[in-house]
Amino acid sequence: MQKHDATSYFVPSDKLVELRRIIELWKEMGFLGRIFKMRLVVDANIILRDVRWLATKRKSPVARTALLEVVESGTLEVYVPSQLYEEVGRHIDRFSAEEDIDRSRMLEGWAAYQKHLNVLDPDEDRIRPYRAGVDPDDAVFLALAEAVGAKGVLSNDRHISQMGGKRISIDCVFSLRDYSRAAAIEWNIKVGGITLGLLGFHVIGQIISGVKNLGQSIARAPDWVKASIVMGAILLMLHPGARKKISSGLELAFGALRSSAPPIFSMIMDAAAHAHREAGIAQESLDKVFKQLGEGPMSATSEMVEVSRAGFPPN
């Protein structure tokens, strides 16, 4: 698997939340596709495992579990039934009493999760078929996964599989974390380039309109203007219909840029190469995710959460 070059370009995975919002709001970026995300139901044993780690083993106050990072990056939507709250609270009290774990620290870790949980209770008609399984307490989790179109139940409980559900292991979360870290870098470069390129559209529009002597004007322009022209040109060149219209103008503009701003080209090419490398890491990580899910490969721009939620209240 390829490795990140963290020393040259670091973007926290949380940045994906903002990047998703930008892509959704700006139609100009629609051709890039969507940043991948998926949906899981999470069992109490997974959350309790993380809460204990946060309370007993975390050394840095900013350290997070893999699940919490993936959820806070927006890559994973987590659903739980309301009964999970009671179960987690009961076990926190037990761990505190029996194992001498600081209860306040466990509650702090639990609070970090609560703000990211989607709490929904499936209809009894959905739950009933699972009640006869080996562990009736798991029936609500299986029914919820079915109701919200989740890929499965993230759990250490093997009864999930025995009852006809798809049990997802924590390894899948680690792969999703790797995806989120790489995708944050990839998409930050792409979105940043397009934002800069929007200014370039205006200047290239002048080229298309036949503005004369623009080459000399470009040569004298500040670096950020030159960069915006290059990015705008790259974006327009992505669209076949635009290539014929701007070919002569681009030749003029790029001729001026080649002689006056080689560092700009180098910077943009380096960023493009970095984005391409991180895209490869992101796709490799997703391939692992779907192998762990027992499914075929899927593009990193696929959208996995467009499912019906009939009968459920909006978030």
C-alpha positions as CSV (number, residue, x, y, z in Angstrom):
1,M,0.0,0.0,0.0
2,Q,1.2,3.5,-0.8
3,K,2.2,5.8,2.1
4,H,1.3,9.3,3.0
5,D,3.9,12.1,2.8
6,A,2.7,13.7,6.0
7,T,5.7,16.1,6.2
8,S,4.8,18.0,3.0
9,Y,1.0,18.3,3.2
10,F,-1.2,17.5,6.2
11,V,-4.9,18.0,6.3
12,P,-7.0,16.6,9.3
13,S,-9.6,14.1,8.3
14,D,-12.3,16.3,9.9
15,K,-11.8,18.7,7.0
16,L,-13.9,16.2,4.9
17,V,-17.0,17.6,6.6
18,E,-16.4,21.1,5.2
19,L,-15.3,19.8,1.8
20,R,-18.5,17.8,1.4
21,R,-20.5,20.9,2.2
22,I,-18.6,22.9,-0.4
23,I,-19.1,20.3,-3.1
24,E,-22.8,20.1,-2.3
25,L,-23.3,23.8,-2.5
26,W,-21.1,24.6,-5.6
27,K,-22.6,23.1,-8.7
28,E,-19.3,23.9,-10.6
29,M,-17.7,21.1,-8.6
30,G,-20.3,18.5,-9.5
31,F,-18.2,16.8,-12.2
32,L,-15.7,15.7,-9.4
33,G,-18.3,13.3,-8.0
34,R,-18.9,12.9,-4.3
35,I,-16.7,12.1,-1.3
36,F,-17.4,8.6,-0.1
37,K,-19.4,7.9,3.0
38,M,-21.3,4.9,4.3
39,R,-23.7,3.9,7.1
40,L,-23.4,1.4,9.9
41,V,-25.3,0.4,13.0
42,V,-23.0,0.3,16.1
43,D,-23.4,-2.2,19.0
44,A,-22.8,-1.1,22.6
45,N,-19.8,-3.3,23.0
46,I,-17.9,-1.3,20.4
47,I,-18.7,2.0,22.0
48,L,-17.9,0.7,25.5
49,R,-14.5,-0.6,24.3
50,D,-13.7,2.9,23.0
51,V,-15.0,4.7,26.1
52,R,-12.8,2.5,28.3
53,W,-9.7,3.2,26.1
54,L,-10.4,7.0,26.3
55,A,-10.7,6.8,30.1
56,T,-7.7,4.5,30.8
57,K,-5.2,4.6,28.0
58,R,-5.4,7.9,26.2
59,K,-2.2,10.0,26.8
60,S,-3.0,13.0,24.7
61,P,-6.3,15.0,25.3
62,V,-6.7,15.3,21.5
63,A,-6.2,11.6,20.8
64,R,-9.2,9.8,19.3
65,T,-10.3,6.3,18.6
66,A,-10.4,5.2,15.0
67,L,-14.2,5.0,15.1
68,L,-14.5,8.5,16.6
69,E,-12.2,9.9,13.9
70,V,-14.1,8.3,11.1
71,V,-17.4,9.5,12.5
72,E,-16.1,13.1,13.0
73,S,-14.8,13.1,9.4
74,G,-18.3,12.4,8.1
75,T,-17.1,9.2,6.4
76,L,-19.3,7.1,8.6
77,E,-22.9,7.7,9.6
78,V,-23.6,5.8,12.9
79,Y,-27.1,4.6,13.9
80,V,-28.1,3.2,17.3
81,P,-31.4,2.2,19.0
82,S,-32.4,4.2,22.1
83,Q,-31.8,1.1,24.3
84,L,-28.1,1.5,23.7
85,Y,-28.0,4.5,25.9
86,E,-29.3,2.6,28.9
87,E,-26.9,-0.3,28.2
88,V,-23.8,1.9,27.9
89,G,-24.8,3.9,31.1
90,R,-25.3,0.6,33.0
91,H,-21.9,-0.7,32.0
92,I,-20.1,2.5,32.8
93,D,-21.4,2.3,36.3
94,R,-20.3,-1.4,36.6
95,F,-16.8,-0.7,35.2
96,S,-16.4,2.2,37.6
97,A,-17.4,0.1,40.6
98,E,-15.7,-3.2,39.7
99,E,-12.5,-2.1,37.9
100,D,-11.9,1.2,39.6
101,I,-12.1,3.2,36.4
102,D,-12.7,7.0,36.8
103,R,-16.4,7.3,36.1
104,S,-16.2,11.0,35.1
105,R,-13.6,10.2,32.4
106,M,-15.7,7.4,31.0
107,L,-18.7,9.8,30.9
108,E,-16.5,12.3,29.1
109,G,-15.6,9.8,26.5
110,W,-19.2,8.7,26.1
111,A,-20.3,12.3,25.7
112,A,-17.9,12.6,22.7
113,Y,-19.8,9.9,21.0
114,Q,-23.3,10.9,21.8
115,K,-23.3,14.0,19.7
116,H,-22.6,12.0,16.6
117,L,-25.1,9.2,17.1
118,N,-28.3,9.0,15.1
119,V,-30.9,7.5,17.5
120,L,-33.7,5.6,15.8
121,D,-36.0,2.8,16.9
122,P,-37.3,0.5,14.2
123,D,-40.9,-0.6,14.2
124,E,-41.8,-3.8,16.1
125,D,-42.9,-5.4,12.9
126,R,-39.2,-5.2,11.7
127,I,-37.9,-6.4,15.1
128,R,-40.2,-9.4,15.5
129,P,-38.6,-11.8,12.9
130,Y,-35.3,-11.5,14.8
131,R,-36.7,-12.1,18.3
132,A,-36.4,-15.9,17.9
133,G,-32.7,-15.7,17.3
134,V,-30.0,-16.9,19.6
135,D,-29.8,-13.5,21.3
136,P,-33.1,-11.6,21.4
137,D,-31.4,-8.4,22.7
138,D,-29.6,-8.1,19.4
139,A,-32.8,-8.2,17.4
140,V,-33.3,-4.4,17.5
141,F,-29.8,-3.8,16.1
142,L,-30.5,-6.1,13.1
143,A,-33.8,-4.6,12.5
144,L,-32.4,-1.1,12.6
145,A,-29.6,-2.0,10.1
146,E,-32.3,-3.3,7.7
147,A,-34.5,-0.2,8.2
148,V,-31.8,2.4,7.5
149,G,-30.0,0.5,4.8
150,A,-26.8,0.2,6.8
151,K,-24.0,-2.1,5.5
152,G,-24.2,-4.0,8.7
153,V,-23.7,-3.9,12.4
154,L,-20.3,-3.0,13.9
155,S,-20.0,-5.4,16.7
156,N,-17.8,-7.9,18.5
157,D,-20.9,-10.1,19.1
158,R,-20.8,-13.2,16.8
159,H,-24.5,-13.7,17.4
160,I,-25.1,-10.9,14.8
161,S,-24.0,-13.3,12.0
162,Q,-25.8,-16.2,13.6
163,M,-29.0,-14.3,13.5
164,G,-28.8,-13.5,9.8
165,G,-27.2,-10.1,10.0
166,K,-23.9,-8.8,8.7
167,R,-21.3,-8.4,11.5
168,I,-18.7,-5.7,10.7
169,S,-15.4,-6.0,12.4
170,I,-13.3,-3.1,13.8
171,D,-10.8,-3.7,10.9
172,C,-13.3,-2.1,8.6
173,V,-13.1,1.1,10.7
174,F,-9.4,1.2,10.5
175,S,-9.6,1.0,6.7
176,L,-12.2,3.8,6.7
177,R,-9.9,5.9,8.8
178,D,-7.1,5.4,6.3
179,Y,-9.4,6.4,3.6
180,S,-10.5,9.5,5.4
181,R,-7.0,10.7,6.0
182,A,-6.0,10.3,2.4
183,A,-9.2,11.7,1.0
184,A,-8.9,14.8,3.1
185,I,-5.6,15.6,1.4
186,E,-6.8,14.6,-2.0
187,W,-10.1,16.6,-1.9
188,N,-8.6,19.6,-0.2
189,I,-6.2,20.0,-3.1
190,K,-8.9,19.5,-5.6
191,V,-11.4,21.9,-4.0
192,G,-8.7,24.4,-3.3
193,G,-7.6,24.3,-7.0
194,I,-11.1,24.7,-8.3
195,T,-11.8,27.7,-5.9
196,L,-8.7,29.3,-7.2
197,G,-9.6,28.3,-10.8
198,L,-12.9,30.1,-10.6
199,L,-11.0,33.4,-10.9
200,G,-9.2,31.9,-13.9
201,F,-12.6,31.4,-15.7
202,H,-13.0,35.2,-15.8
203,V,-9.5,35.8,-17.3
204,I,-9.9,32.9,-19.8
205,G,-13.2,34.4,-20.8
206,Q,-11.3,37.4,-21.9
207,I,-9.0,35.2,-23.9
208,I,-11.9,33.6,-25.6
209,S,-13.3,37.0,-26.4
210,G,-10.2,37.9,-28.3
211,V,-8.5,40.3,-26.0
212,K,-5.2,41.3,-27.6
213,N,-1.8,41.5,-26.0
214,L,-3.1,39.6,-23.0
215,G,0.2,37.6,-22.9
216,Q,2.2,40.6,-21.8
217,S,-0.5,41.4,-19.1
218,I,-0.3,37.9,-17.8
219,A,3.5,38.0,-17.6
220,R,3.2,41.1,-15.4
221,A,0.4,39.7,-13.2
222,P,1.0,38.6,-9.6
223,D,1.6,34.9,-9.0
224,W,-1.8,34.3,-7.5
225,V,-3.4,35.5,-10.8
226,K,-1.1,33.4,-12.9
227,A,-2.0,30.4,-10.7
228,S,-5.7,31.1,-11.1
229,I,-5.4,31.2,-14.8
230,V,-3.6,27.9,-14.9
231,M,-6.2,26.3,-12.6
232,G,-9.1,27.8,-14.6
233,A,-7.6,26.5,-17.8
234,I,-7.1,23.0,-16.4
235,L,-10.7,23.0,-15.3
236,L,-12.0,24.1,-18.6
237,M,-9.9,21.6,-20.4
238,L,-11.7,18.9,-18.5
239,H,-14.8,19.7,-20.5
240,P,-14.6,18.6,-24.2
241,G,-17.0,21.3,-25.3
242,A,-14.8,24.1,-24.0
243,R,-11.5,22.9,-25.5
244,K,-12.2,24.0,-29.1
245,K,-13.4,27.5,-27.9
246,I,-10.3,28.2,-25.8
247,S,-7.5,26.4,-27.6
248,S,-5.9,29.5,-29.3
249,G,-6.4,31.7,-26.2
250,L,-4.8,29.1,-24.0
251,E,-1.8,28.9,-26.2
252,L,-1.3,32.6,-25.8
253,A,-1.8,32.5,-22.0
254,F,0.4,29.5,-21.4
255,G,3.1,30.9,-23.6
256,A,3.3,33.9,-21.4
257,L,3.1,31.8,-18.2
258,R,5.9,29.5,-19.3
259,S,8.4,32.3,-19.7
260,S,7.4,34.3,-16.6
261,A,6.1,31.9,-14.0
262,P,7.8,28.4,-14.1
263,P,7.4,28.1,-10.2
264,I,3.7,28.4,-10.6
265,F,3.6,25.4,-13.0
266,S,5.9,23.4,-10.7
267,M,3.7,24.2,-7.6
268,I,0.5,23.2,-9.4
269,M,2.1,20.0,-10.9
270,D,3.4,19.0,-7.4
271,A,-0.1,19.6,-5.9
272,A,-1.7,17.6,-8.7
273,A,0.7,14.7,-8.2
274,H,0.2,14.7,-4.5
275,A,-3.6,14.7,-5.0
276,H,-3.2,11.8,-7.4
277,R,-1.1,9.8,-4.9
278,E,-3.5,10.4,-2.1
279,A,-6.4,9.4,-4.3
280,G,-4.6,6.1,-4.9
281,I,-4.2,5.5,-1.1
282,A,-7.9,6.4,-0.6
283,Q,-9.0,3.9,-3.2
284,E,-6.8,1.2,-1.8
285,S,-8.3,1.7,1.6
286,L,-11.8,1.5,0.1
287,D,-11.0,-1.7,-1.7
288,K,-10.0,-3.1,1.7
289,V,-13.3,-1.9,3.2
290,F,-15.4,-3.6,0.6
291,K,-13.3,-6.8,0.8
292,Q,-14.0,-6.8,4.5
293,L,-17.7,-6.3,3.7
294,G,-17.6,-9.2,1.3
295,E,-18.4,-6.9,-1.6
296,G,-16.7,-6.0,-4.9
297,P,-14.6,-2.9,-5.4
298,M,-16.3,0.5,-5.6
299,S,-15.1,3.9,-6.6
300,A,-14.1,6.4,-3.9
301,T,-16.6,8.9,-5.4
302,S,-19.6,6.6,-4.8
303,E,-22.4,7.7,-2.5
304,M,-23.6,5.0,-0.1
305,V,-26.2,6.7,2.0
306,E,-29.0,7.4,-0.5
307,V,-31.5,5.0,0.9
308,S,-35.1,5.3,1.9
309,R,-35.9,6.2,5.5
310,A,-39.7,6.0,5.2
311,G,-41.2,5.9,8.7
312,F,-38.3,7.7,10.4
313,P,-38.3,11.3,11.6
314,P,-35.7,13.6,10.1
315,N,-32.5,14.2,11.9
